[in-house]
Amino acid sequence: MSDDLVLLLERRGPAAILTFNRPDARNAIDDEVRSAFTAALAEAHADDDVRVIVLTGAGVAFCAGGDVKAMQGRQSAGVGRVAFDGWQRQRRTADFVADLVESDRITIAAVNGAAVGLGLDLALACDFIVAAPQAKFASAFVKRGLIPDGGGMYFLPRRIGLQRTKELIYSGRTVEAEEALAIGLVDRLAEAPVVDDALSYAEQFMANSRPAIALMKSIVARTFETPLDRIAALGGEAQAIAYTTDEHRAAVEAFLKR
């Protein structure tokens, strides 16, 4: 693992830790980071022993969002290219976020510092957010004359409700860690180094059936916009698969032997 890489992948037992590694740029996201993240996530998913994926940042920031220098460079494109190039880039961003959202492993954002713009959206795309006491959060797109483009307008109201979402995305204001916990933006404030705390938090999930968790993940995120009968049908299909797993068989046998 080289410190020259823009994204680091580390294994700690059943956990894969992905670290944004552009500390001098506050871990801002550019095309190189997008590609590296996609490759690292695929590598983690290829390992059946990985039960949890933790996302964090090197240095003082989690992720400062999109790279503003790259934004400036894009403005030099010809007028006839700006919209189409932007559309293509947005498709890449959507794919990049979807790779995280659709993971069949437990995903945890270990937010060590500022999570701003796309950085906040990536944290929201994880199953859980563990925040260091110095963590800060801002959906600051409006400060750049932009709108949330990493799924934030989908994820944020599911965490904190519609009215708080509107207040945060229209103002772009910064939310400190304590307030983030109070409004449900994060799940836990770390009492130890944030990655270590996230791994401790993950232990309650890692002991459970990976197939069952993967099947639940494939359904539960759809519940706000999917009718009950469809959720029930998906649940029935998933349960039929769960019945066949080694984990279910072992759990039944262990219960009956008690």
C-alpha positions, -999 to +999 in steps of 0.1 A: +000+000+000+016+032-012+011+067+003+013+080-033-021+064-041-052+087-040-071+060-023-058+034+002-073-001+008-064-018+041-077-050+055-083-054+093-097-089+098-132-090+082-131-052+075-119-034+044-109+002+051-110+026+022-092+059+028-094+090+006-057+100+004-054+135-009-049+153+024-033+184+008-066+188-012-088+179+018-095+146+000-115+164-028-129+141-054-116+142-090-118+116-118-087+098-105-103+093-071-135+081-087-117+055-107-096+044-077-126+042-055-145+020-079-115-003-083-109-006-045-146-012-038-146-040-064-115-055-048-132-055-014-164-071-028-144-098-045-132-110-011-159-132+006-142-127+040-149-089+039-180-083+061-178-046+065-165-017+045-153+015+063-148+047+044-126+075+059-102+102+050-065+110+055-055+141+073-079+166+088-108+161+064-131+133+055-138+147+020-142+183+009-164+173-020-157+179-057-123+193-067-129+231-073-097+234-094-112+208-117-144+228-118-124+258-129-107+238-157-141+225-170-152+261-175-126+265-202-144+240-224-162+254-254-198+265-248-211+237-270-193+211-248-201+222-212-236+207-209-228+174-226-195+170-207-214+177-175-240+151-183-214+125-189-196+134-156-229+133-137-234+097-150-200+088-137-208+103-104-241+084-102-223+052-110-196+060-084-222+066-056-243+036-067-213+013-063-214+022-026-251+023-021-256-011-037-229-029-017-241-061-001-217-055+028-223-033+058-209+001+050-198+027+075-186+063+070-159+070+097-160+108+094-128+121+108-132+158+098-151+179+073-176+161+051-187+187+026-208+185-007-201+153-024-182+142+007-214+145+027-233+126+000-208+097+001-212+095+039-250+095+035-247+067+010-233+044+037-255+023+060-241+041+091-221+072+099-197+074+129-184+109+135-153+121+153-160+150+178-143+174+153-164+162+123-184+188+104-210+184+078-223+207+050-243+203+019-224+233+005-233+229-032-254+261-031-222+280-021-209+271-056-241+278-074-248+241-077-272+215-064-264+182-045-254+157-072-242+127-052-276+114-040-279+139-012-314+150-021-325+114-019-305+103+012-307+134+034-345+136+038-345+099+047-322+106+076-334+139+089-368+146+073-378+170+045-379+203+064-344+200+079-331+188+045-345+219+029-329+242+055-295+225+051-293+223+014-308+258+008-284+275+033-254+253+028-246+259+065-222+238+085-235+213+111-211+204+140-209+168+152-231+173+183-259+188+163-255+161+136-261+134+163-291+153+177-309+156+144-301+120+133-276+130+106-250+106+122-255+075+142-227+077+167-200+100+180-167+082+183-152+078+218-119+065+203-100+071+170-129+072+146-119+042+125-114+021+156-147+032+169-164+024+136-149-011+137-161-017+173-196-005+162-195-029+133-189-060+155-226-063+162-233-068+125-202-089+115-213-118+138-246-122+119-254-139+086-239-122+057-265-136+032-294-124+055-279-089+057-273-087+020-309-098+013-322-072+038-301-045+023-315-052-012-350-044+001-350-020+030-337+010+012-367+008-012-394+009+014-401+047+013-412+046-023-424+010-028-459-002-020-463-028+009-474-056-014-442-052-035-420-051-004-438-082+009-432-100-024-395-091-024-393-102+012-409-135+004-384-141-024-355-132-001-367-154+027-369-183+004-332-178-004-324-173+033-340-207+041-314-224+020-283-208+036-257-226+057-261-198+083-298-205+087-293-242+091-265-237+116-286-212+136-316-236+138-294-265+149-276-244+175-310-232+189-324-267+192-293-279+210-295-253+238 
